[in-house]
Amino acid sequence: MRRPGAALAAIAFAAVAGAGFVAGSLQQDFAAYFVAGAARARGLDPYVNQVAAPGPGADARVWDGVSIFRHSRFLYPPLSADLFRPLAALPYTAAKALFTAAMLAAWIAAGLVGTDDRRGRAVYFVASALFFPFHRHLERGQIDLLILLLLVLAWRARERPFAAGAALAAAAAIKPALVGILPVLWAGGRGRVVLAAGGAGLALVGLTALVDGPSRLREYAGDVLPRVSLYGEGGTDGPLGENELPAEDDPGEIGVGKTRYHIDSDEPPAVASWPRLLAPEAPSLPAARLPFILGLGALTTLAWRRRRAGDPRQQALLYWAAAIACVITSPAGWVMGLVVALPLAPLVAELWTERRLARGPAALGAAAWVALAVPQPFAGWAAMAATALIGAAVVMAETQPAAVPT
């Protein structure tokens, strides 16, 4: 198949898959976003499970169909909830269809912006279509494909610090764990980008205080963020009682309002977080923090060593490795977030085509990619596969960009 044909076929396949998930899945992560937007539109706290909030009808109930804790499943900064207010004004099915279309558009844009030729784009789109985290992302209605686009834009604009910094700040404003990329960029000689990202981040904090109020900002910084950084979606405030949750006709179904979706109890596990794997029952500060500190600290050291590398693709390998590390070292790390690994596919393919990779690192990277691309056979598989992929990227970055014999 010609390369443009392969890319178009992969895009069409992804679009069909997305449409199928819109029709048949709750897309439960989007449900949390939708309900947070609805809560903000009513003047309610998006971080509290508002299942008992009064409304004009069942469809107006402010509950995502999944959350059983007294806190909601919305984990992101307050300004993110405001972004979902327009979608929350629509019927749920229409809202998630628009959101899924937007995520597919972000994915396509990331492929077009992040690659320079047809070969690279074909590799990117085909690798995505065969990548389990990509399909789980669509099934759950996650926002990581937008994060991917922002990270691609930041890397492409790295010679324009203000543009790159704004893109990174926007990504971290949605998923704060991505601040781990900043020390890697700084060590790689992109200090101006890091400063710009800090300035843009402060501007977003000010905008949050203006739009949501200082009290909401304090709530997020003092209560929500510490809880999320330790427990992810969980917490210590306990689950709601059975009499506090809506009675369902079929316990095998979940939904938002009157829209019902069947629960698949046999789906592969979605967790991709070393902190949650190290201490699944009783999260602790060492388990929650050490993977992040050690992983990003090691990548920062390596970036410092490669800061004068002749080939910028060596720094790109570490940049995307850092993005993956931010996912798997976060207590809120899920397999859907590993779509940030997708730019590695065309990058490594390009280096291999130019004969700038030895067989050993290339084989390690290919094996790690395949392991990450398949559904998890058990919890922890994705975190281990992603760690191996980070290791492969590091080995490739450490290899001098000289042609090797085949």
N, C-alpha and C positions, 0 to 999 in steps of 0.2 A: 504493500500500500504506500502511495506517495505520502511524504511527510505532512503536507497540508491536509490531506485526507485523513490521516491518522489523528491529527489534532482535532479536526472537526468531528470525527466519529467519537472521540473521547468527550468532547464538549456535549454532543448530543446525548451520549450515554449518561453523563452526569445530570443533564437537564431532565431526562426521563426518570432517573433515580430520585432527584429532588421532588418532582411532581408526585411520584409514588409515595414518598414520605409525607408530603403535605396531605395527601388523601387518606393515608392509613395510619399515621403515627401522631401521637399527641405533640411530639417535638417538645419534650418536657422542659428543656432548658429555655427555649423561647417562651414557654408558658410562664416561667419565673420573670422574664423580662416584661412580658405583656402585663402581668399582674402588678409588677412594680410601677409601670407606667400608669395603669389604672388607679393605683393607690395615690400616686402623685396628683393625678387629675382630680381626685376627690379630696385632696388636702390631707391624706393619711400618710403614715410612716411606712415607706417601702421596705423597711427592714424588719417589720413586725408581721407575723402571720395574721392577716386581716380576714380570716375565714368567717368570722362572725359579723363583719361589717354589714350594715343594712344596705339594701338596694331595692330598686323597683321590681326586680324579678330574679329568677334563678340565674339567668345569663349574666346578670350584673354582679354576681357574687365575686368578691375579691379573693379568689383562691386559685392556686395553680393546679389543683387536682392531685398533687404529690406531697407537698410539704406537710409534715406532721409535727414539727417543732413550733415552739412559741415564737421563734424568729422565722423570718421568711428565707427562701433559698436564694434571694437576690444578694450577691456578694460584692457588687461593684460600687464605685464612688457615686455620690448622690446625683451628680450631673448626668450620669449614664441613664438613670431612671427617667429623667426628663426627656431624653431622646426618644423614649418609647411611648410618650404620651400621645402623639398622633396615631400610632398604630393601635393603641389601646382604645381609641374611639371607634375602631372598625369591628365588625364581627370577627371572632377569633380565627376562623378558617381563612378569611380574606387576609387578615393581618399576617398569619404565618406564611401564606403563599407569597405575599409581597416581601416578607423578610427573607425567605428562602431564595427568591429571585435576586434580591440584593446581595446575598452572600455568594451566589453563583457569579454574579457580575463582578464582585470583588475578586473572586478566584481567577476569572478570565483576565481581569485587568492586571493582576499580579503576574500572570504568565506573560502577558504582552509587554509589560514594563520591565520585568525582571530578566528577560532573555533578549538576545540581540539578533538571533537568526531563526530560520524555520526549523532547523534541526533541534535547537534548544527548546523551542516552543513545543515541538512534537514530543520530546522527551518529558517535558513538564506535564503536559496535559494527559499523556498516556499513563505516566507514572501515577498521577492523581487518580485516574479512573480505576487503577488497580490497587489503590491504597486504602486499607480498611479504616484508618482514622478519618479519612476524607468522607467516607460513607457514613460512619458513625456520627460525624459532625453534622451532616445533613439530617440524619434521623433524629438527632437530639435538638436540632435547631440552635446550634451554638453560634457564637460570634467570632470565632477564631479566624475565619477566612478574611474578615475585615482587618483583624490584627495582622495577618500575613501581608495584606496589601500595604498597610502602614509601615511594616518593617522593610518591605521591598522598596517602597518610596524613600525611606530613610537611607537605605544603603545606596541607592542610585543617586541620591542628592548629597552624598557625604562630602563633596567638595563645596557645597553650599550649606554652611552650618545652620543658618536660620531655618531653612526648609527641612533639613534632616532632623534638627532638634524638635521642630514642631510636630513632625510625624511620630517621632519617638515618644514625645510627651503625650500625644493623643493615644498612642497604644498603651502606655503605662496608666493613663487615666481610666482606661477600661479594665486593664488587668495589671494591678500594681507590681506583681512579681517581676514584670519585665524591666524594672529598674536594674535588675542584675546585668543587663546588657551594657549599661553605662560604664562601669569600670573596665570592661573588656575593650570598649571603644576608646576610652581615655588611654589605656595602656598601649593601644595600637596607634597612638598619635593623633586621635580625633578629639582632642581636648575642647576645641571650639564647638564641636557638635554637642558634647556633653554639657557645656555651659549654656548653649542655646536651649537644650532640652530642659535644663533646670529653670531657666527663665520662663519658658513656655509653661512648664509645670506650675510655677508660682502664679502665672496669669490664670491658669485653669482653677487653681485654688481660690483666687479672688473672685472669679466668675461664679464658682460654686457658692461661695458665701453670699454673693449678690442674688443669685437665682433661688437657692434653696434655704438660705439663712445660716447664720453662724451656728445655731444650735444643731442643725442637721449635720453640718461639717464636723462639729465636736463629737456628735454621736458616732459618726463613721470612724473618726480618728481614734476616739477613746474607747469605743465599745465594739463596733463591727469589725474593723480591721484587725485588732488583736485576736478576736475570736476566730476569724477566717484564717489568719496566718498560723493558727494552732490546730484548729479542728476542721477547716474546710467548710462543708455544708453543715457539719454537726455542731455540737455545743454542749453547754452544761445547764441550760435553762429547762431541759426536760421536754418530752413530747406532750402534745395535747391529749386530753382524755378522749375516750371513744365517743362520749356524748357531746364533745365539742366539735367533732368532725362531721361533715355531711353524711347522711345515711345513703349508701349506694345500693341500687337494685342488684347489681352483679359485682361481687368482690373481685372479679377478674378483669374489671374495666376501670379506667380512670378518665378524667376529663376536666375541661374548663367549662363551667356553666352546664348546658344541656348536651354539649358535644362529647361523645363517649368514644374511647379507644381501647382496644384489647391490650392487655398486658402480656408481653412475651417473657415468661419466667426463665427461659432457657438461653437468653441472649448472652454473648460473651461479656466478661467483666470489663468495665470501662475505666477503672482507676489506673492512673499512671503516675503515681506519686511515691517517691521514696519515703518521705516522712510518714505517710499513712501506712505504708508497708512495714516500716520499722516499728511503729507503735500503733497498731490498728485499734486496740481497745482503750488504751490510756495514753493519749498524746502528751508528749512532754516537750519542754523547750529545747533540750538537746536534740531530740529526734526531729523536731520541726525546723531547727535552724542550721544544724551542722551540715546536712547535705547541700544546702544553698551556699553556705560559707565556703565549704571545701571545694565544691564543684566550680562555682564562679571564681573563687580565688585561684584555682589551678589554671583556668582559662585566661584569667587576667595576667598571670605570670607568663603564660605562653604567648599571649598577644604582645607583651612587652618585648619578648625575645624576637618576635617577627615584625616589630614596628617599622623596620627599614627593609622589609622584604621587597625584592624587585618585582614580584608578581602580585598585584592587589588581590588576586584570587586566593592567595594564602590567607590574607586577613579575612576575606569573605567566608572561608571555611570556618574560621574561629567565630565569626559573627553569628552564623547560623547554628553553630554548635552551642553558643551561649544562649540563643533563643530556645533551643531544645532543652538545655539545662534549666532554664527558668521554669519550664513546664514541669519537669519531673522532680525538681527539688522543692516544689510548692505543695503544701498540704491540700490545695485545691487543684492539683494537677490531674487531668483526665486525658484519656487517649485521644479525644477530639482535638485537644490543643496541639497534638503532634503534627498537625498539618503545617506547622511552621518549618518542618523538615523538608517540605516539597522543593524549595529552591536548590537543595543540595543535589537533586537528581540531574538537572541539566548542567550544573557546575561541574560535577564529577565526570559526567559523560564528555564534556568538552575537554577536560584535562586528560582523560583517557585517549580521546581521539588524537590529541596532540602529542601523545606518548610521553606525558609528563607524570605519569603515575607508575610506580612499580607494581608488579603483580600482587605482592603480598597485601599492601594497603588497599588496593582495588578489590581484592577478594574479600577482605575483612569488611569493607564498606558494603559490598554487594550482599554478603550474608546477613549483615545487620539490617540492611534495608528490607530484604525479604522477610526477615523475622518480624520487623515492625509492620510490614504491609499486610500480614495475615491476621485474622481474628485471634485475640488472646486465648490460648487454651487454658490459662489459669491466671489469677491475679498476680501481678508482678512481672509477667512476661513483657509487657510493653515498656515498663521502666528499665528492665535489663536490656532489651533490644535497643532502646533509645540511648542508653549508656554506652553500649557497644558502638552505636553509630557516631556518638560524640568522640569516642576513642579513635575510630577510623578517620574522622575528619581531622583530629589533632595530628595523627600520624601523617596524613596527606599534607597538612600545613607545614609540618616539620621537614618534609622532603623538599630538597632544593628543586626549583623548577627547571630541571634539565632533562632533555629527552633521554629515555631509557630504551635499551634494545628490547625487542619482542622475541 
